């Protein structure tokens, strides 16, 4: 039997694991969180929302709070124009319920994976492109064989 005391959003990746479902699990969240945003921070984000290219959702709880803020401030379209990056599948699935496509660089992702992903893409409109430092990079192709018969 396993006693799990983390809140439901933080524990979501663990609760989804097949191994955890096979065990007897008692989930008693001892932590309680509530949504709160400072008016000054909210206005600052609203004023600069069009400048953001990426939104990183660190976990499911943060995504829930962000969606609540987004709905309160009618920022749905601006959020959809950004690349929404997540670390885990539960967070991605939650965002997709609100028609917000989420990118998870790999399963399971670590913060370094997100940084690496952000450095390797550029965004034009709704399209993501692989990129390097403002220069094109040739894809390796087949080499044309040459014969040095006289050597």
N, C-alpha and C positions, 0 to 999 in steps of 0.2 A: 504494500500500500504506500502511496506517495501523498504527502501533504504539500500543497503548492500555495504559497502565501502572497505572491506578487499580484498586482492588479490585473484585470482581464486583458487590457490592451498590451501591456508589457509581456504577459505570458502567452499571448496568442500564437507565436511561432512554436512554442513548446507544446501547447495543447493540441496542435494540429499534427504533431509527429505520431506516426503509426505506433512506435514503441510505447509512447505515453498512453495511447488509447487502449492498449492491451493490458496495462497495469490498472489496478484499482486506484483511482485518483480522487482525492478530496481537495477541491479548490476553494480556499477560504481567503479572499483578498483582504489583507490587513491594511492596505494603503487606500486612501481615498483622495481623488483629485477633482478639481473643478476648473471650468473654463473661466479665464480672466485675461483681459487685454487692456493695457493702458490706452487711454484715448489719444495721447500724444504719439505713441508708437503706431497705433492704427492709422492715424492721419498721415504719418510719414510713409507708411507702406502704401497707402492708397495713392499718394502723390507721386510715388516713384514706381508703381506697379508696371507701367509700360517699359521701364528700363531693365527689368529682370528677364534674364534668359532661362534661368534654372530655378526650380523650387525643390529643395531637398527635404523629404519627410523622414525624420529620424526613426519614428516608430508609429504604431497604429494610433496611440493616444494623441500624439502631436498632429497627425493627419485629421483625426476627429475634430480637434479644436480648430484647426485651420479651416476645415470645411464649414464649421459653425460661423467663424469669422467671415469667410467668403460669402456665405448666404446672408448674413446680417448687413453686409456692405455692398451687396449686388456686384461682386467682382468675378462672377463665373467665367465670362469670356476672357478676361485678362489672365486668369489662372490657366485656362485651357491653351492659351497661346504660349505658355512657358513649357519647358521640358520638366515634367514632374518625375523626380528620381526617388526610388525607395530602396530600403535595405532588405525587405522581406516580402513574401507573398501575401500575407494577410493585409498589409498596408496597401499593396497594389490592388488587391481585390476590392478593398473598401473604396479607394478612389474611383475605380472603374464603375462602381454602383452610381456614382455621380457624373458619369460620362467624362471622367478625367483620365486620359491614358497615362499610365505610369510605366517607367522604365526601371527594370531591376538589372543592373549590370551583370550579375551572376547570382547563382543560388548556392549557398547563402552569400550575400554581399557583405563586404566590410567597408568602412569609410574610405580606405585607400582605393578600392575598386571604383567608388563614385568619383573621386578626384581624377583617377586615370581616365575614366569614361568621359568626363567633362573636358579634359584636355585633348581628347581624340575626336571630338565632333564639333561641327559648326551647324548653325541653324539658319535657314533662309526660308521665311514664311513658316509653313507647317512641316517642312522637310528637314531631316537631319542628314548631314553629309560627313563622311570621314574626312579628317583634315590633319594637316601638319602646320608648321609655322609659316603660313601664307606662301607656300610653294607647292607645286605639284610633285607628287611622288610617283615614279614609274612603277607599275606592277611588273614583277618578274615574268618573263615570257619564255618561250622556247628559243634556244640559241640555234642559229643557222650553222650547221656543221660545215667546216672547211677541211679540205684535205691538204696535207703537206706531203704529197707523194715524193717529192725529191729530197727530203731530208734524211 
